[in-house]
Amino acid sequence: MRALRSIALVATTLFLLIGCGRNKSDSTANSNKVRVGYIGITCEAPIFTAVEKGFFKEEGLDVSLVKCEWANYKD
């Protein structure tokens, strides 16, 4: 029983170390691109203000605004 517990502990430790040591050099891993959908109503003004003033860029986000159709989202 003690040997089984030791093997499980070693295996778990190895899996954790292997998972933590992954190389994140892939372009998708470092990508901070975000698409923000808008429908063109006044409550969305803060989104446009944040883009214009560069608030998203300050946080390391590359935001693109995508116009959506209201008919697809209304009740």
Distance bins in CASP14 RR format, pairs under 12 A and 6 or more apart:
PFRMAT RR
TARGET T0000
AUTHOR 0000-0000-0000
RMODE 2
METHOD distances of the structure
MODEL  1
1 7 0 0 0 0 0 1 0 0 0 0 0
1 8 0 0 0 0 0 1 0 0 0 0 0
2 8 0 0 0 0 0 1 0 0 0 0 0
2 9 0 0 0 0 0 1 0 0 0 0 0
3 9 0 0 0 0 0 1 0 0 0 0 0
3 10 0 0 0 0 0 1 0 0 0 0 0
4 10 0 0 0 0 0 1 0 0 0 0 0
4 11 0 0 0 0 0 1 0 0 0 0 0
5 11 0 0 0 0 0 1 0 0 0 0 0
5 12 0 0 0 0 0 1 0 0 0 0 0
6 12 0 0 0 0 0 1 0 0 0 0 0
6 13 0 0 0 0 0 1 0 0 0 0 0
7 13 0 0 0 0 0 1 0 0 0 0 0
7 14 0 0 0 0 0 1 0 0 0 0 0
8 14 0 0 0 0 0 1 0 0 0 0 0
8 15 0 0 0 0 0 1 0 0 0 0 0
9 15 0 0 0 0 0 1 0 0 0 0 0
9 16 0 0 0 0 0 1 0 0 0 0 0
10 16 0 0 0 0 0 1 0 0 0 0 0
10 17 0 0 0 0 0 1 0 0 0 0 0
11 17 0 0 0 0 0 1 0 0 0 0 0
11 18 0 0 0 0 0 1 0 0 0 0 0
12 18 0 0 0 0 0 1 0 0 0 0 0
12 19 0 0 0 0 0 1 0 0 0 0 0
13 19 0 0 0 0 0 1 0 0 0 0 0
13 20 0 0 0 0 0 1 0 0 0 0 0
14 20 0 0 0 0 0 1 0 0 0 0 0
14 21 0 0 0 0 0 1 0 0 0 0 0
15 21 0 0 0 0 0 1 0 0 0 0 0
15 22 0 0 0 0 0 1 0 0 0 0 0
16 22 0 0 0 0 0 1 0 0 0 0 0
22 29 0 0 0 0 1 0 0 0 0 0 0
23 29 0 0 0 0 1 0 0 0 0 0 0
23 30 0 0 0 0 0 1 0 0 0 0 0
24 30 1 0 0 1 0 0 0 0 0 0 0
24 31 0 0 0 0 0 1 0 0 0 0 0
25 31 0 0 0 0 0 1 0 0 0 0 0
27 33 0 0 0 0 0 1 0 0 0 0 0
30 60 0 0 0 0 0 1 0 0 0 0 0
30 62 0 0 0 0 0 1 0 0 0 0 0
31 60 0 0 0 0 0 1 0 0 0 0 0
31 61 0 0 0 0 0 1 0 0 0 0 0
31 62 1 0 0 1 0 0 0 0 0 0 0
32 56 0 0 0 0 1 0 0 0 0 0 0
32 57 0 0 0 0 1 0 0 0 0 0 0
32 58 0 0 0 0 0 1 0 0 0 0 0
32 59 0 0 0 0 1 0 0 0 0 0 0
32 60 1 0 1 0 0 0 0 0 0 0 0
32 61 1 0 1 0 0 0 0 0 0 0 0
32 62 1 0 1 0 0 0 0 0 0 0 0
32 63 0 0 0 0 1 0 0 0 0 0 0
32 64 0 0 0 0 0 1 0 0 0 0 0
33 56 0 0 0 0 0 1 0 0 0 0 0
33 60 0 0 0 0 0 1 0 0 0 0 0
33 61 1 0 0 1 0 0 0 0 0 0 0
33 62 1 0 1 0 0 0 0 0 0 0 0
33 63 1 0 0 1 0 0 0 0 0 0 0
33 64 1 0 0 1 0 0 0 0 0 0 0
33 66 0 0 0 0 0 1 0 0 0 0 0
34 47 0 0 0 0 0 1 0 0 0 0 0
34 50 0 0 0 0 0 1 0 0 0 0 0
34 51 0 0 0 0 0 1 0 0 0 0 0
34 56 1 0 0 1 0 0 0 0 0 0 0
34 57 0 0 0 0 0 1 0 0 0 0 0
34 59 0 0 0 0 0 1 0 0 0 0 0
34 60 0 0 0 0 1 0 0 0 0 0 0
34 61 1 0 1 0 0 0 0 0 0 0 0
34 62 1 0 0 1 0 0 0 0 0 0 0
34 63 1 0 1 0 0 0 0 0 0 0 0
34 64 1 0 0 1 0 0 0 0 0 0 0
34 65 0 0 0 0 0 1 0 0 0 0 0
34 66 0 0 0 0 0 1 0 0 0 0 0
35 47 0 0 0 0 0 1 0 0 0 0 0
35 56 0 0 0 0 0 1 0 0 0 0 0
35 61 0 0 0 0 0 1 0 0 0 0 0
35 62 0 0 0 0 1 0 0 0 0 0 0
35 63 1 0 0 1 0 0 0 0 0 0 0
35 64 1 0 1 0 0 0 0 0 0 0 0
35 65 1 0 0 1 0 0 0 0 0 0 0
35 66 1 0 1 0 0 0 0 0 0 0 0
35 67 0 0 0 0 0 1 0 0 0 0 0
35 68 0 0 0 0 0 1 0 0 0 0 0
36 44 0 0 0 0 1 0 0 0 0 0 0
36 46 0 0 0 0 0 1 0 0 0 0 0
36 47 1 0 0 1 0 0 0 0 0 0 0
36 48 0 0 0 0 1 0 0 0 0 0 0
36 50 0 0 0 0 1 0 0 0 0 0 0
36 51 0 0 0 0 1 0 0 0 0 0 0
36 56 0 0 0 0 1 0 0 0 0 0 0
36 61 0 0 0 0 1 0 0 0 0 0 0
36 62 0 0 0 0 0 1 0 0 0 0 0
36 63 1 0 1 0 0 0 0 0 0 0 0
36 64 1 0 0 1 0 0 0 0 0 0 0
36 65 1 0 1 0 0 0 0 0 0 0 0
36 66 1 0 0 1 0 0 0 0 0 0 0
36 67 0 0 0 0 0 1 0 0 0 0 0
36 68 0 0 0 0 1 0 0 0 0 0 0
37 44 0 0 0 0 1 0 0 0 0 0 0
37 47 0 0 0 0 1 0 0 0 0 0 0
37 48 0 0 0 0 0 1 0 0 0 0 0
37 51 0 0 0 0 0 1 0 0 0 0 0
37 63 0 0 0 0 1 0 0 0 0 0 0
37 64 0 0 0 0 1 0 0 0 0 0 0
37 65 1 0 0 1 0 0 0 0 0 0 0
37 66 1 0 1 0 0 0 0 0 0 0 0
37 67 1 0 0 1 0 0 0 0 0 0 0
37 68 1 0 1 0 0 0 0 0 0 0 0
37 69 0 0 0 0 0 1 0 0 0 0 0
37 70 0 0 0 0 0 1 0 0 0 0 0
37 72 0 0 0 0 0 1 0 0 0 0 0
37 73 0 0 0 0 0 1 0 0 0 0 0
38 44 1 0 1 0 0 0 0 0 0 0 0
38 45 0 0 0 0 1 0 0 0 0 0 0
38 46 0 0 0 0 0 1 0 0 0 0 0
38 47 1 0 0 1 0 0 0 0 0 0 0
38 48 1 0 0 1 0 0 0 0 0 0 0
38 50 0 0 0 0 0 1 0 0 0 0 0
38 51 0 0 0 0 0 1 0 0 0 0 0
38 63 0 0 0 0 0 1 0 0 0 0 0
38 64 0 0 0 0 0 1 0 0 0 0 0
38 65 1 0 1 0 0 0 0 0 0 0 0
38 66 1 0 0 1 0 0 0 0 0 0 0
38 67 1 0 0 1 0 0 0 0 0 0 0
38 68 1 0 0 1 0 0 0 0 0 0 0
38 69 0 0 0 0 0 1 0 0 0 0 0
38 70 0 0 0 0 0 1 0 0 0 0 0
38 73 0 0 0 0 0 1 0 0 0 0 0
39 47 0 0 0 0 0 1 0 0 0 0 0
39 65 0 0 0 0 0 1 0 0 0 0 0
39 66 0 0 0 0 0 1 0 0 0 0 0
39 67 1 0 0 1 0 0 0 0 0 0 0
39 68 1 0 1 0 0 0 0 0 0 0 0
39 69 1 0 0 1 0 0 0 0 0 0 0
39 70 1 0 1 0 0 0 0 0 0 0 0
39 71 0 0 0 0 1 0 0 0 0 0 0
39 72 0 0 0 0 1 0 0 0 0 0 0
39 73 1 0 0 1 0 0 0 0 0 0 0
39 74 0 0 0 0 1 0 0 0 0 0 0
40 47 0 0 0 0 1 0 0 0 0 0 0
40 48 0 0 0 0 1 0 0 0 0 0 0
40 65 0 0 0 0 0 1 0 0 0 0 0
40 66 0 0 0 0 0 1 0 0 0 0 0
40 67 1 0 0 1 0 0 0 0 0 0 0
40 68 0 0 0 0 1 0 0 0 0 0 0
40 69 0 0 0 0 0 1 0 0 0 0 0
40 70 1 0 0 1 0 0 0 0 0 0 0
40 73 0 0 0 0 0 1 0 0 0 0 0
41 47 0 0 0 0 0 1 0 0 0 0 0
41 48 0 0 0 0 0 1 0 0 0 0 0
41 67 0 0 0 0 0 1 0 0 0 0 0
41 68 0 0 0 0 0 1 0 0 0 0 0
41 70 0 0 0 0 1 0 0 0 0 0 0
41 73 0 0 0 0 0 1 0 0 0 0 0
41 74 0 0 0 0 0 1 0 0 0 0 0
42 48 0 0 0 0 0 1 0 0 0 0 0
44 50 0 0 0 0 0 1 0 0 0 0 0
44 51 0 0 0 0 0 1 0 0 0 0 0
44 65 0 0 0 0 1 0 0 0 0 0 0
44 66 0 0 0 0 0 1 0 0 0 0 0
44 67 0 0 0 0 0 1 0 0 0 0 0
44 68 0 0 0 0 0 1 0 0 0 0 0
44 70 0 0 0 0 0 1 0 0 0 0 0
45 51 0 0 0 0 0 1 0 0 0 0 0
45 52 0 0 0 0 0 1 0 0 0 0 0
46 52 0 0 0 0 0 1 0 0 0 0 0
46 53 0 0 0 0 0 1 0 0 0 0 0
46 55 0 0 0 0 1 0 0 0 0 0 0
46 56 0 0 0 0 0 1 0 0 0 0 0
47 53 0 0 0 0 0 1 0 0 0 0 0
47 54 0 0 0 0 0 1 0 0 0 0 0
47 55 0 0 0 0 1 0 0 0 0 0 0
47 56 0 0 0 0 1 0 0 0 0 0 0
47 63 0 0 0 0 1 0 0 0 0 0 0
47 64 0 0 0 0 0 1 0 0 0 0 0
47 65 1 0 0 1 0 0 0 0 0 0 0
47 66 0 0 0 0 0 1 0 0 0 0 0
48 54 0 0 0 0 0 1 0 0 0 0 0
48 55 0 0 0 0 0 1 0 0 0 0 0
48 56 0 0 0 0 0 1 0 0 0 0 0
48 63 0 0 0 0 0 1 0 0 0 0 0
48 65 1 0 0 1 0 0 0 0 0 0 0
48 67 0 0 0 0 0 1 0 0 0 0 0
49 55 1 0 0 1 0 0 0 0 0 0 0
49 56 0 0 0 0 0 1 0 0 0 0 0
49 65 0 0 0 0 0 1 0 0 0 0 0
50 56 1 0 1 0 0 0 0 0 0 0 0
50 57 0 0 0 0 1 0 0 0 0 0 0
50 58 0 0 0 0 1 0 0 0 0 0 0
50 59 0 0 0 0 1 0 0 0 0 0 0
50 61 0 0 0 0 1 0 0 0 0 0 0
50 63 0 0 0 0 1 0 0 0 0 0 0
50 65 0 0 0 0 0 1 0 0 0 0 0
51 57 0 0 0 0 1 0 0 0 0 0 0
51 58 0 0 0 0 0 1 0 0 0 0 0
51 59 0 0 0 0 0 1 0 0 0 0 0
51 61 0 0 0 0 1 0 0 0 0 0 0
51 62 0 0 0 0 0 1 0 0 0 0 0
51 63 1 0 1 0 0 0 0 0 0 0 0
51 64 0 0 0 0 1 0 0 0 0 0 0
51 65 1 0 0 1 0 0 0 0 0 0 0
52 63 0 0 0 0 0 1 0 0 0 0 0
52 65 0 0 0 0 0 1 0 0 0 0 0
53 59 0 0 0 0 0 1 0 0 0 0 0
53 63 0 0 0 0 0 1 0 0 0 0 0
54 60 0 0 0 0 1 0 0 0 0 0 0
54 61 0 0 0 0 1 0 0 0 0 0 0
54 62 0 0 0 0 0 1 0 0 0 0 0
54 63 0 0 0 0 1 0 0 0 0 0 0
55 61 0 0 0 0 1 0 0 0 0 0 0
55 63 0 0 0 0 1 0 0 0 0 0 0
56 62 1 0 0 1 0 0 0 0 0 0 0
56 63 1 0 1 0 0 0 0 0 0 0 0
56 64 0 0 0 0 1 0 0 0 0 0 0
56 65 0 0 0 0 0 1 0 0 0 0 0
57 63 0 0 0 0 1 0 0 0 0 0 0
68 74 0 0 0 0 0 1 0 0 0 0 0
END
